[in-house]
Amino acid sequence: MNSTSPQSSQFNYSVHGLRGVASIMVLVAHILGGTAEHIYNDRPGYVEGVLSR
């Protein structure tokens, strides 16, 4: 962002916090998806529940 307004250079705690929450949610989704595909692949109910879209 190449904005020259003074407000654009201020740290936005709300956005930073939301990015942190989003990154944790992505991490958990990857962990659940990985266990569904590689560890619990013999349990179709778990795999379908985790990998359903």
C-alpha atoms as a printed R data frame, in Angstrom:
   type eleno elety resid chain resno       x       y      z
1  ATOM     1    CA   MET     A     1   0.000   0.000  0.000
2  ATOM     2    CA   ASN     A     2   1.666   3.141 -1.190
3  ATOM     3    CA   SER     A     3  -0.788   5.567  0.352
4  ATOM     4    CA   THR     A     4   0.643   8.816  1.633
5  ATOM     5    CA   SER     A     5  -2.089   9.549  4.167
6  ATOM     6    CA   PRO     A     6  -0.934   9.744  7.792
7  ATOM     7    CA   GLN     A     7  -3.543   7.201  8.870
8  ATOM     8    CA   SER     A     8  -2.128   4.479  6.597
9  ATOM     9    CA   SER     A     9   1.116   4.403  8.590
10 ATOM    10    CA   GLN     A    10  -0.635   3.747 11.912
11 ATOM    11    CA   PHE     A    11  -0.713   0.222 13.310
12 ATOM    12    CA   ASN     A    12  -4.203  -1.278 13.155
13 ATOM    13    CA   TYR     A    13  -4.620  -3.640 16.120
14 ATOM    14    CA   SER     A    14  -7.986  -4.946 14.942
15 ATOM    15    CA   VAL     A    15  -6.719  -6.022 11.536
16 ATOM    16    CA   HIS     A    16  -3.583  -7.509 13.058
17 ATOM    17    CA   GLY     A    17  -5.676  -9.510 15.526
18 ATOM    18    CA   LEU     A    18  -8.028 -10.758 12.825
19 ATOM    19    CA   ARG     A    19  -5.078 -11.893 10.708
20 ATOM    20    CA   GLY     A    20  -3.770 -13.821 13.708
21 ATOM    21    CA   VAL     A    21  -7.128 -15.522 14.247
22 ATOM    22    CA   ALA     A    22  -7.366 -16.350 10.547
23 ATOM    23    CA   SER     A    23  -3.886 -17.878 10.515
24 ATOM    24    CA   ILE     A    24  -4.753 -20.071 13.518
25 ATOM    25    CA   MET     A    25  -7.954 -21.193 11.792
26 ATOM    26    CA   VAL     A    26  -5.987 -22.132  8.663
27 ATOM    27    CA   LEU     A    27  -3.467 -24.057 10.768
28 ATOM    28    CA   VAL     A    28  -6.233 -26.021 12.511
29 ATOM    29    CA   ALA     A    29  -7.914 -26.777  9.187
30 ATOM    30    CA   HIS     A    30  -4.659 -28.125  7.777
31 ATOM    31    CA   ILE     A    31  -4.064 -30.263 10.858
32 ATOM    32    CA   LEU     A    32  -7.590 -31.719 10.741
33 ATOM    33    CA   GLY     A    33  -7.377 -32.327  7.000
34 ATOM    34    CA   GLY     A    34  -4.012 -34.003  7.336
35 ATOM    35    CA   THR     A    35  -5.185 -36.351 10.064
36 ATOM    36    CA   ALA     A    36  -8.310 -37.184  8.060
37 ATOM    37    CA   GLU     A    37  -6.313 -38.055  4.956
38 ATOM    38    CA   HIS     A    38  -3.334 -39.810  6.517
39 ATOM    39    CA   ILE     A    39  -4.189 -41.170  9.968
40 ATOM    40    CA   TYR     A    40  -7.941 -41.778 10.002
41 ATOM    41    CA   ASN     A    41  -8.393 -42.657  6.336
42 ATOM    42    CA   ASP     A    42  -9.975 -45.982  7.357
43 ATOM    43    CA   ARG     A    43 -12.856 -44.143  9.094
44 ATOM    44    CA   PRO     A    44 -15.039 -42.786  6.287
45 ATOM    45    CA   GLY     A    45 -17.363 -40.849  8.623
46 ATOM    46    CA   TYR     A    46 -14.491 -38.789 10.034
47 ATOM    47    CA   VAL     A    47 -12.957 -38.173  6.636
48 ATOM    48    CA   GLU     A    48 -16.271 -37.096  5.112
49 ATOM    49    CA   GLY     A    49 -17.026 -34.841  8.086
50 ATOM    50    CA   VAL     A    50 -13.685 -33.066  7.926
51 ATOM    51    CA   LEU     A    51 -13.222 -32.865  4.178
52 ATOM    52    CA   SER     A    52 -16.821 -32.023  3.210
53 ATOM    53    CA   ARG     A    53 -17.262 -28.644  1.565
